[in-house]
Amino acid sequence: MEDRIRELERQLGRKTLEAEILKEALELLARAAHPLKDGSR
């Protein structure tokens, strides 16, 4: 049972990291698509 919990925690950590990377990528794409929205002008 402890091995299964450890494996699930490892998988959760990996999925959390993937979600953070995807969120950051989407933010970069949104900024690239709308460069004037960030108020830099």
C-alpha positions as a printed NumPy array, in Angstrom:
array([[  0.   ,   0.   ,   0.   ],
       [  2.821,   2.469,   0.805],
       [  4.45 ,   1.75 ,  -2.569],
       [  1.179,   2.557,  -4.32 ],
       [  0.838,   5.835,  -2.389],
       [  4.43 ,   6.775,  -3.282],
       [  3.781,   6.036,  -6.949],
       [  0.584,   8.1  ,  -6.962],
       [  2.378,  10.997,  -5.26 ],
       [  5.109,  10.813,  -7.902],
       [  2.532,  10.847, -10.693],
       [  0.697,  13.752,  -9.087],
       [  3.934,  15.723,  -8.864],
       [  4.659,  15.108, -12.531],
       [  1.151,  16.136, -13.597],
       [  1.352,  19.259, -11.444],
       [  4.618,  20.22 , -13.138],
       [  3.106,  19.566, -16.567],
       [  0.128,  21.786, -15.735],
       [  2.416,  24.61 , -14.584],
       [  4.484,  24.374, -17.775],
       [  1.365,  24.387, -19.955],
       [ -0.077,  27.361, -18.077],
       [  3.152,  29.298, -18.592],
       [  3.215,  28.386, -22.291],
       [ -0.367,  29.578, -22.734],
       [  0.466,  32.874, -21.033],
       [  3.436,  33.357, -23.361],
       [  1.289,  32.588, -26.401],
       [ -1.401,  34.995, -25.225],
       [  1.182,  37.755, -24.793],
       [  2.646,  37.022, -28.236],
       [ -0.824,  37.152, -29.813],
       [ -1.694,  40.426, -28.052],
       [  1.604,  42.257, -27.467],
       [ -0.02 ,  45.618, -26.638],
       [ -2.249,  44.248, -23.863],
       [  0.562,  44.234, -21.293],
       [  0.576,  48.041, -21.153],
       [  4.109,  48.466, -22.452],
       [  3.1  ,  51.337, -24.72 ]])
